[in-house]
Amino acid sequence: MADDPEVELSSRCAYGTAAVGAMDLIHLVRGCTFDDFLLVPQLGVVPSRDPARIDLTARFTRGITLRRPLVSANMDTITRASMAIVLAEEGGIGVIDRGFRAGDIGPQVAEISAVKRTQHGIVADPHTIGEPARIFEARHLMARTGVGTLVVVDGARRIRGLLTERDVRFVQGGATVADRMTPREQLVMHEGTISLADAERIMTERKIKKLPLVAADGTVLGLITAKDLLKHREHPFATRDDHGRLRVAAAVGATGDFLERAVEVQRAGADAVVIDIAHGHSTVMERAIEQLRQRLGAVDLIAGNVATADGARFLLDRGADAIKVGIGPGAGCTTRSATNFGVPQVEALVQCRRAIADRVPLIADGGLRRDGSLVEALLFGGDTVMLGSAFAGTEETPGEIVLKAVLMPESQKIVRVPFKVFRGMASIGAVRDRLDLEDAAPGELETLGAEGLEVSVPARGSARTIIHDMLKHLCSSVSYGGAESLGDLRERFWSEPGRYLIRLSEASRRESFER
Ligand code: XMP
């Protein structure tokens, strides 16, 4: 039968997908999640499945667009600065979790600053030093800020020279900055502002690594470094702000120190603030949005989580700039078994998407156990997907590697295997760390009503490799779907869902996903 396309097609129409329009989709997905469906391959139209050539652009919030629709979850075993940097370099974004002690805002701010500091376009406010300063002071400043080039200025912030790490290396005694700097007369500088492409041309022609930007009177306007320009080339899809810095988001709660925390993370440069609570369709959330909007002004506010049409409309009406969808699908989550509330993730996504159309972006949060589910999350409703367990155990996750003895089944030998911890943010461990309850008795901890798991996962390589694989698989999905881009695939899917959807039987699910 498989050899005869006519027979195959007609049998599929008869026994596979029903002819569903967008109106019927909501009924078709009732009670369903990712593994309930396959998508029907269509006539492929892309010449190549190369992620560099297929457009995967997605809206993260009203104000922020990503070239890749991937977001790393705000979990304390997943996203700190290293993970957020990789995500942003690869075109997605990371959300720094709020899993720090209540009132202890500094550590979260430090993670955000670390992301914002890694790369620049034009460094608008370079670190400066005066000519009379001693070399040991310059060394201290370099060590403290992690910056290898200081702009030497006079009292009116006019440029006098540049001082780099090389200039201060091995210098003893009482030498001053003026003794060691490259003076202004020997510098190549640019008057006014400049595009990065033009800056690169000048730096190549003049064989320089630093290009100070100055006003006509010599006042420092900024600094461009070759290192930053190289990073821009190396990561052409990176998610950057208007200054060329990587973008990063930060999570806050809806009670306790949330207002203060939000103000501080915004000050540190967070590009979006995620109000992250388990039940986002609530009066607690309503109050939090109101207060945060008042305090933060125009910052992009992401609110969640919800899993129903009413929940999504509720957040839309209260002015959320993106909505996080998912109650209970997460791998580290026990909400559904503990409370019996939740909505299967595909149904949740379709409900929310239908309720709000494209008035605000949706983040499909949780439940992605295999790369094939990515395209489903993005078709059924997600503009982007948020991933936690998919990145668990990678080099970029926080936490120590622990060696555990494991019995190898074939050889019956015990070997020591490296593991890292992955835990739900509502697990006892995560809640205890956040609430400073280290000394609490076990009984007290049980009454916290944990809704999360803590597990050890084998340590593995870089999250970058996982992201590259995901993007390749997503591009293959676009190709199988007969589309030219992710946006195109989404349009095709929603205009004719019945053309794509096959609801699986138990047997076809086994055939598809069990290996
Ligand atoms: P995955 O499946 O990618 O999901 O690991 C990540 C998402 O899971 C959610 N999350 C939790 N949900 N209790 C919950 O009910 C928890 O302890 C918990 N921790 C994380 C969260 O939405 C995350 O983005």
Residues whose N, C-alpha, C, O or C-beta is under 5 A from the ligand:
A	BS01	XMP	A73 N74 G328 P329 G330 A331 G332 C333 T334 T335 D365 G366 G367 L368 M386 L387 G388 S389 A390 R423 G424 M425 A426 S427 E451 G452 L453
